[in-house]
Amino acid sequence: MASDPAQSPQATTEDPRAANRDKFELELEFVQSLANPYYLHSLAQQNILDQPAFINYLEYLVYWKEKDYARFIHYPHALHHLDLLQHAQFRSEMKKDEWREYLNQKQYDHWRTWRDYPGISTSVAPTDPQETGVQSQ
């Protein structure tokens, strides 16, 4: 008679490292989704941002700003939006289409210009005399 695999100790005891990894990946994916203004708008329109349990979860997720965790974030705006979501006024404003568009435009403008530092040239000066047009005598 075969034993039921659901009753075996190996099936009921979950690997703690695997559970931690799953939790880490799930929270990382969620935090990074906060970089999307359209997703924030959707959450606001569904009144999810008003739920006390969700607000507590957002407060809990602030640990992602610590250096050991932030290094895994690919979309830095996610952490900025996580900060903004700590404020009730921002959460209520996200229900408005105009606010979503404003946030989206600000994010785009930042991405478009973030490497353009005033007074610093990002181009590499050519070192080959033929490239500069300088002729040797």
N, C-alpha and C positions, 0 to 999 in steps of 0.2 A: 504494500500500500504506500503510495507516494505521499509525502508530507506537503502541506499547503505552504507555498513560498511566502505568503503574507504573514505566516505565523513564525517564520524563522527569525532568530535574533539578528541576523545580518540584514534582513529586509526592514526590520523595525528600528534598528539603530542607524541613524544617518551619520555619515562622516562629517564631523564638525568643520573640517577645513573646506569641504565641498559646500556646506551650508553657508559658511562665511563668504566664500567666493561668490555664490549665487546672490547673496544679499548685497555684496559689494557691487556686482555687475548690475543688478536691478536698480540700486540707488544711483549709481553712476549714470546709467542710461536716463533715468528720470531727471536728474539734475541737469544733464546736458540738454534735455528737451526744453528746459526753461529758457534757453537762448532763443527760442522761436516765438516771436510776438504773436503769431497766428494761433499757436498752441495756448499761450497765456490768455488770449482773447476767448478762445473756445472754453477754457476752464472757467473764466469769469462769466461768460454767457450762461453756462450751466449751473451757476451759483456754487460751484465747487470751492472757489476761493473764499466763500463766506462761511464755510463749515468749520466749526471750532476744531474738529479732529484734524482737518487738513491744515489749518493754520498751525497747530501744534507740530504736525509733521514737517512743515516748512521751517519752523524754529529748530527742530531736531537736525535738519539737513545742513544747518550752518557750519557744521564741522568740516564740510567739504572745502571751506576756505582755508583750512590749515594746510601748511606746506606739504605735508606727507600725503594728503589726499588731492589737493589742487593740481598736483603735477600730472594727474591722470585726465584732467579736463581738457578737451580739445576745443571747446567753444567758450572762451573767457566771459562772454556776455552772459552766460548761464549764471555765473557767480554774482555778477552785477544785478541781474534780474532777481536772483534769490534774495539779495539785500533789499531790493525795492519791494519785494513781496512781503517783507516783514511789516510793511506799513499799510494800514487799512485804506488810506486814501488811494494809494497806487492800485490796490486790489479792486477797489470800486471803479476807478477810472478805466481799468482794463476792459470793462464791459462796453465801452464806447468804441465804435468803429474808427472815429477820428484819432483816438488815443493809440489804437493798434497801429494805424498808419503812421502816426508821428513817431512811435517807438521803432517801427520798421525802418523809416527813413533815417532816423538818427543812427541806427545800427549800420545801415548801408553806408552812410557818410563816414562813419568811423572806420569801417573796413576799407573803404576807398582811399582814405587819406592817412591811415595810421603810420605809415612808413615815411611820409613826407615831413621831415623835420625842417623847420625854417633855418636857412643858412647852411645846411649840410647837403652836399651833393652825394647822391647815391650811385652815380656813375663812376666807373674806374677810369682814371686817366691813362691813356696809352703810353707805354714806355718805349715802343719801337719808333725810331726816328722817321721811318717811312709812313707810319700811321699819323704822325703829327704834322707831316709836310715839311719838316725841318731837314734841310740838306746839309750834309757835312762838307766842309771846305777842303 
